[in-house]
């Protein structure tokens, strides 16, 4: 279902590369690894390179000397991308964390945009 839902996105948008934010290896289940393999297989068949990064790769985006938490990452991204401030403020009010994953995706994309 996931790869089927990716097909219209590939057709509609000019995707040139895919960057995945993945958990540490010891947090990855066998089912998760299979899913990532299928996603890689799907995009590589389309000629789109796929990259994967763990949370450690995002450390350069943090402000110096601050503790490496998701909340601090979100703050640092708001400084870099002020348009995210609205999402950050909404996330602070949310009981169920939704925007955290959005911020992680932006962080990984920003990391690769700088390379």
C-alpha positions as CSV (number, residue, x, y, z in Angstrom):
1,X,0.0,0.0,0.0
2,X,2.8,2.4,0.8
3,X,4.6,2.0,-2.5
4,X,1.3,2.2,-4.4
5,X,0.6,5.5,-2.7
6,X,4.1,6.8,-3.7
7,X,3.4,6.3,-7.4
8,X,1.2,9.4,-7.9
9,X,3.7,11.5,-5.9
10,X,6.5,10.5,-8.2
11,X,4.3,11.3,-11.3
12,X,3.0,14.6,-9.9
13,X,6.2,16.0,-8.5
14,X,9.7,16.0,-10.0
15,X,11.4,14.0,-7.2
16,X,15.1,13.9,-7.7
17,X,16.2,12.2,-4.5
18,X,14.6,10.8,-1.4
19,X,16.1,11.2,2.1
20,X,14.7,9.1,4.9
21,X,15.0,9.9,8.6
22,X,15.5,6.5,10.2
23,X,15.8,5.4,13.8
24,X,19.0,3.9,15.3
25,X,19.7,0.3,14.1
26,X,18.8,-1.2,17.5
27,X,15.3,0.4,17.2
28,X,14.6,-1.2,13.8
29,X,12.4,-4.3,13.6
30,X,12.6,-6.8,10.9
31,X,9.3,-5.5,9.4
32,X,10.7,-2.0,9.4
33,X,13.8,-3.1,7.6
34,X,11.6,-4.8,4.9
35,X,9.6,-1.7,4.5
36,X,12.7,0.4,4.0
37,X,14.0,-2.1,1.5
38,X,10.8,-2.0,-0.5
39,X,10.9,1.9,-0.5
40,X,14.5,1.8,-1.7
41,X,13.6,-0.7,-4.3
42,X,10.7,1.3,-5.6
43,X,12.6,4.6,-5.9
44,X,15.7,2.9,-7.4
45,X,13.6,1.3,-10.1
46,X,12.5,4.9,-10.9
47,X,16.1,6.1,-11.0
48,X,15.7,8.2,-7.8
49,X,18.6,7.8,-5.3
50,X,17.6,7.1,-1.7
51,X,19.6,8.2,1.3
52,X,18.9,7.4,5.0
53,X,20.1,9.3,8.1
54,X,19.9,8.5,11.8
55,X,19.3,11.2,14.4
56,X,23.0,11.7,14.9
57,X,23.4,13.1,11.4
58,X,21.2,16.0,12.5
59,X,23.5,17.2,15.2
60,X,25.1,19.9,13.0
61,X,21.7,21.6,12.8
62,X,21.5,22.2,16.5
63,X,22.7,25.3,18.1
64,X,26.1,24.8,19.7
65,X,26.3,23.5,23.4
66,X,22.6,22.7,23.6
67,X,21.2,19.4,24.6
68,X,20.2,17.2,21.6
69,X,16.5,16.8,22.0
70,X,13.7,16.9,19.5
71,X,12.4,20.1,21.0
72,X,15.8,21.8,20.6
73,X,16.0,20.6,17.0
74,X,12.6,22.2,16.4
75,X,13.7,25.5,17.9
76,X,16.9,25.5,15.8
77,X,14.9,24.8,12.6
78,X,12.5,27.7,13.5
79,X,15.5,30.0,13.6
80,X,16.7,28.8,10.3
81,X,13.2,28.6,8.7
82,X,10.9,31.2,10.4
83,X,7.9,29.9,8.5
84,X,8.0,26.8,10.7
85,X,7.3,28.9,13.9
86,X,3.5,28.4,13.5
87,X,3.9,24.6,13.4
88,X,6.2,24.7,16.4
89,X,3.7,26.7,18.5
90,X,0.9,24.3,17.5
91,X,3.1,21.3,18.4
92,X,3.6,22.7,21.9
93,X,-0.1,22.8,22.4
94,X,-0.8,19.4,20.9
95,X,-1.4,16.4,23.2
96,X,-0.5,14.0,20.5
97,X,2.8,15.0,18.9
98,X,2.2,15.4,15.2
99,X,4.6,18.0,13.9
100,X,7.7,16.5,15.4
101,X,8.0,14.1,12.4
102,X,7.4,17.0,10.1
103,X,10.4,18.8,11.7
104,X,12.5,15.7,11.5
105,X,11.8,15.5,7.8
106,X,12.6,19.2,7.2
107,X,15.8,18.7,9.2
108,X,17.0,15.8,7.0
109,X,16.0,17.6,3.9
110,X,17.9,20.7,5.1
111,X,20.9,18.6,5.9
112,X,21.0,17.2,2.3
113,X,20.3,20.6,0.8
114,X,23.5,21.9,2.3
115,X,25.6,19.0,0.9
